[in-house]
Amino acid sequence: MKKALSLFAMIMGLYLSAQINVNQGFETSSYAGFSYTSFYRSSVVSPCTGSYGATRNFWSGGTTGTISYVTTASNGGKLDVSFKYKVYVYGQNTVNGNLKIYYSVDGGNNFVLYDTINLNSTLSCNTWATSFPQGFIPTSDFRFRIEGNYISGDYNVIIDDIVMSQSNVLAVSDMDKKSNSVYPNPFMNMVFLNNPENVNNVLITDLSGRMIKTTSNVSKELKLNDLKAGIYLITINYKDGKTETTKIVKKQ
């Protein structure tokens, strides 16, 4: 009986401590959960750090490429995600393409376009980063994909240092103590809201008070890709009558 209880406790301990923790710098030839289409591990073009990165040459005969990550280790907590990217051109060629970032929270049945990075010139290493709030990602399954797309030119894209770090799950009382209910900030194309079921409506205004956007159909994610880069005020009106206003910044 004691052995059975000990085994059960050990299994539960492993389950409760599971969380996403990724640091993929491509220095080794394999990393659990990753798969590649047309991108490959290479040291020919200098990566952002170390000796290796994931590289893809984009040209008229090679127009797409993906890096995908699949895990069942999510604990449902807040997830920070980042990666570095670089664009290298041989000779006098040009750059015209993009990187699209997708995620899936339903076992890969549907992938949601989260952000688009336009590529139109050579680049030294830049960092893309975001945070998915607690409760947005379910326990167990999470999928993340970087997709490169060619429009014209002839250039290499290098992806390096993909990092994912998941926090422990906070109790509801701890989440309520957070003063900032909007993530991430600055943002690119969308923000996430804590406890959207408690929200009556959301208003977006510019700094002069001019109304830009309003919605009463509130969910965890609020798409703001139609906003120009700049500073805005987001006002969250809660069902209990409370109001919270936060300054948010949309990046270029």
C-alpha positions as CSV (number, residue, x, y, z in Angstrom):
1,M,0.0,0.0,0.0
2,K,2.8,2.4,0.9
3,K,4.6,1.6,-2.4
4,A,1.4,2.4,-4.3
5,L,0.9,5.6,-2.5
6,S,4.5,6.6,-3.1
7,L,4.2,5.8,-6.8
8,F,1.0,7.9,-7.0
9,A,2.6,10.8,-5.2
10,M,5.6,10.7,-7.5
11,I,3.4,10.6,-10.6
12,M,1.3,13.5,-9.3
13,G,4.5,15.4,-8.5
14,L,5.8,15.0,-12.0
15,Y,2.4,16.1,-13.4
16,L,2.2,19.2,-11.2
17,S,5.8,20.2,-11.9
18,A,5.4,19.8,-15.7
19,Q,5.8,23.0,-17.7
20,I,7.2,24.3,-21.0
21,N,10.9,25.0,-20.8
22,V,12.7,25.4,-24.1
23,N,16.1,26.8,-25.0
24,Q,16.8,25.9,-28.6
25,G,20.0,27.4,-29.9
26,F,20.6,24.7,-32.6
27,E,24.0,23.9,-31.2
28,T,23.0,20.2,-31.0
29,S,21.6,18.2,-34.0
30,S,18.3,17.4,-32.3
31,Y,15.9,18.9,-29.7
32,A,12.7,17.2,-28.5
33,G,9.5,18.6,-30.0
34,F,11.0,20.4,-33.0
35,S,10.5,19.7,-36.6
36,Y,11.6,21.5,-39.8
37,T,10.5,22.0,-43.3
38,S,13.2,23.4,-45.6
39,F,15.0,25.1,-42.7
40,Y,18.1,23.2,-41.7
41,R,20.8,23.5,-39.0
42,S,23.8,25.3,-40.4
43,S,26.9,27.3,-39.5
44,V,27.6,28.6,-43.0
45,V,26.0,32.0,-42.2
46,S,26.9,33.2,-38.8
47,P,24.0,32.8,-36.4
48,C,23.0,35.2,-33.6
49,T,24.8,33.3,-30.9
50,G,27.0,30.2,-30.8
51,S,28.1,28.4,-34.0
52,Y,24.8,27.1,-35.4
53,G,21.3,28.4,-36.4
54,A,18.4,27.3,-38.4
55,T,18.8,28.6,-42.0
56,R,16.7,28.7,-45.1
57,N,17.6,30.2,-48.5
58,F,14.5,32.0,-50.0
59,W,14.4,32.4,-53.7
60,S,12.1,31.8,-56.7
61,G,12.7,28.0,-56.3
62,G,12.4,27.9,-52.6
63,T,9.5,30.0,-51.4
64,T,8.5,28.6,-47.9
65,G,9.9,27.0,-44.9
66,T,8.8,26.3,-41.3
67,I,10.1,25.6,-37.8
68,S,7.5,23.9,-35.6
69,Y,7.4,23.0,-32.0
70,V,4.9,20.6,-30.3
71,T,4.6,19.9,-26.6
72,T,2.2,18.3,-24.1
73,A,4.0,19.7,-21.1
74,S,2.0,22.9,-20.6
75,N,0.7,23.6,-17.1
76,G,-1.7,26.3,-18.2
77,G,0.5,29.1,-16.8
78,K,1.8,32.3,-18.4
79,L,4.2,31.5,-21.2
80,D,7.0,33.8,-22.4
81,V,8.2,33.1,-26.0
82,S,11.0,34.7,-27.9
83,F,13.4,34.0,-30.8
84,K,16.1,35.8,-32.7
85,Y,16.1,36.2,-36.5
86,K,18.6,37.5,-39.1
87,V,18.5,38.2,-42.8
88,Y,21.6,37.7,-44.9
89,V,22.0,38.6,-48.6
90,Y,24.6,37.3,-51.0
91,G,26.0,39.9,-53.5
92,Q,23.6,42.5,-54.8
93,N,20.4,40.5,-54.3
94,T,17.3,41.9,-52.6
95,V,15.0,40.9,-49.7
96,N,11.2,40.8,-49.9
97,G,9.3,38.3,-47.7
98,N,8.0,37.7,-44.2
99,L,7.9,35.5,-41.2
100,K,4.5,34.5,-39.9
101,I,4.1,33.3,-36.3
102,Y,1.3,30.8,-35.6
103,Y,0.1,29.0,-32.5
104,S,-2.4,26.2,-31.8
105,V,-4.2,25.3,-28.6
106,D,-6.5,22.5,-30.0
107,G,-4.0,19.8,-30.9
108,G,-3.1,21.3,-34.2
109,N,-6.6,21.2,-35.7
110,N,-6.5,25.0,-36.1
111,F,-3.5,27.3,-36.2
112,V,-4.0,31.0,-35.5
113,L,-1.9,33.7,-37.1
114,Y,-0.4,35.7,-34.2
115,D,2.0,38.0,-35.9
116,T,3.7,38.9,-39.2
117,I,7.3,40.2,-39.5
118,N,7.9,41.9,-42.8
119,L,11.4,41.3,-44.2
120,N,12.6,43.9,-46.7
121,S,16.3,44.5,-46.0
122,T,19.3,42.8,-44.6
123,L,19.1,42.5,-40.8
124,S,21.5,41.9,-38.0
125,C,20.0,39.9,-35.2
126,N,16.6,41.1,-34.0
127,T,14.5,39.6,-31.2
128,W,10.8,38.8,-31.4
129,A,9.1,38.3,-28.1
130,T,5.6,37.9,-26.6
131,S,3.8,36.5,-23.6
132,F,0.7,34.3,-23.5
133,P,-1.2,34.9,-20.2
134,Q,-2.2,32.3,-17.8
135,G,-5.3,30.4,-18.9
136,F,-4.9,31.1,-22.6
137,I,-2.8,28.0,-23.2
138,P,-4.5,24.8,-21.9
139,T,-2.8,22.2,-19.8
140,S,-0.9,19.7,-21.9
141,D,-1.0,20.6,-25.6
142,F,0.6,23.7,-27.2
143,R,2.0,24.2,-30.7
144,F,4.1,27.0,-32.1
145,R,5.2,27.6,-35.7
146,I,7.5,30.1,-37.5
147,E,6.8,30.2,-41.2
148,G,9.0,31.9,-43.7
149,N,7.5,33.2,-47.0
150,Y,9.2,34.4,-50.1
151,I,7.9,37.3,-52.3
152,S,10.9,38.3,-54.4
153,G,14.7,38.5,-54.2
154,D,17.3,36.0,-53.0
155,Y,18.2,35.9,-49.3
156,N,18.9,33.7,-46.3
157,V,16.8,33.8,-43.1
158,I,18.5,32.6,-39.9
159,I,16.4,31.7,-36.8
160,D,18.2,31.3,-33.5
161,D,17.7,31.0,-29.7
162,I,14.1,30.0,-29.5
163,V,13.2,30.3,-25.8
164,M,10.0,29.4,-24.1
165,S,9.6,29.8,-20.3
166,Q,6.4,28.9,-18.5
167,S,5.5,30.2,-15.0
168,N,3.9,28.3,-12.3
169,V,0.1,28.6,-12.2
170,L,-1.1,31.4,-10.0
171,A,-4.1,31.1,-7.7
172,V,-7.1,33.2,-8.8
173,S,-6.5,35.5,-5.8
174,D,-2.9,36.1,-6.9
175,M,-4.1,36.9,-10.5
176,D,-6.6,39.4,-9.1
177,K,-3.7,41.2,-7.4
178,K,-2.1,42.0,-10.7
179,S,-2.6,45.7,-11.6
180,N,-1.9,45.1,-15.3
181,S,-4.6,43.0,-16.9
182,V,-3.4,43.5,-20.5
183,Y,-0.6,41.4,-22.0
184,P,1.8,41.9,-23.7
185,N,2.7,45.6,-23.6
186,P,4.1,46.8,-26.0
187,F,2.2,44.5,-28.4
188,M,2.2,43.7,-32.1
189,N,-1.2,42.6,-33.4
190,M,-3.2,41.5,-30.4
191,V,-3.4,41.8,-26.6
192,F,-4.7,39.3,-24.1
193,L,-7.1,40.0,-21.2
194,N,-7.2,38.4,-17.8
195,N,-10.6,37.1,-16.8
196,P,-12.6,38.2,-19.9
197,E,-15.7,36.6,-18.5
198,N,-15.8,39.5,-15.9
199,V,-15.5,42.2,-18.6
200,N,-18.5,44.1,-19.9
201,N,-16.8,46.0,-22.7
202,V,-13.5,47.3,-23.9
203,L,-12.7,50.8,-25.3
204,I,-9.6,51.9,-27.3
205,T,-8.9,55.6,-27.5
206,D,-5.9,57.7,-28.6
207,L,-4.2,60.1,-26.2
208,S,-6.6,62.9,-27.1
209,G,-9.6,60.8,-26.1
210,R,-10.8,60.1,-29.6
211,M,-12.6,56.7,-29.8
212,I,-10.7,54.2,-32.0
213,K,-12.4,50.9,-31.3
214,T,-15.0,49.4,-28.9
215,T,-16.2,45.9,-28.4
216,S,-18.6,44.2,-26.0
217,N,-17.8,40.7,-27.5
218,V,-14.9,40.2,-25.2
219,S,-12.7,37.1,-25.2
220,K,-9.2,36.3,-24.0
221,E,-7.6,37.8,-27.1
222,L,-8.3,41.2,-28.6
223,K,-7.1,41.7,-32.1
224,L,-5.7,45.2,-32.8
225,N,-3.8,44.6,-36.0
226,D,-5.8,47.4,-37.7
227,L,-4.2,50.0,-35.4
228,K,-1.3,52.1,-36.5
229,A,1.9,52.0,-34.5
230,G,1.7,54.3,-31.5
231,I,0.4,54.9,-28.0
232,Y,-3.2,54.2,-27.0
233,L,-5.4,53.9,-23.9
234,I,-7.4,50.7,-23.3
235,T,-10.3,51.1,-20.9
236,I,-11.8,47.9,-19.5
237,N,-15.2,48.2,-18.0
238,Y,-16.0,45.3,-15.7
239,K,-19.4,43.9,-14.9
240,D,-19.1,44.8,-11.3
241,G,-18.9,48.5,-12.2
242,K,-15.1,48.9,-11.9
243,T,-13.1,50.5,-14.6
244,E,-9.4,50.1,-15.5
245,T,-7.5,52.2,-18.0
246,T,-4.0,51.2,-19.2
247,K,-1.6,52.9,-21.6
248,I,-0.6,50.4,-24.3
249,V,2.0,50.7,-27.1
250,K,1.7,49.1,-30.5
251,K,5.1,48.4,-32.0
252,Q,6.0,49.0,-35.7
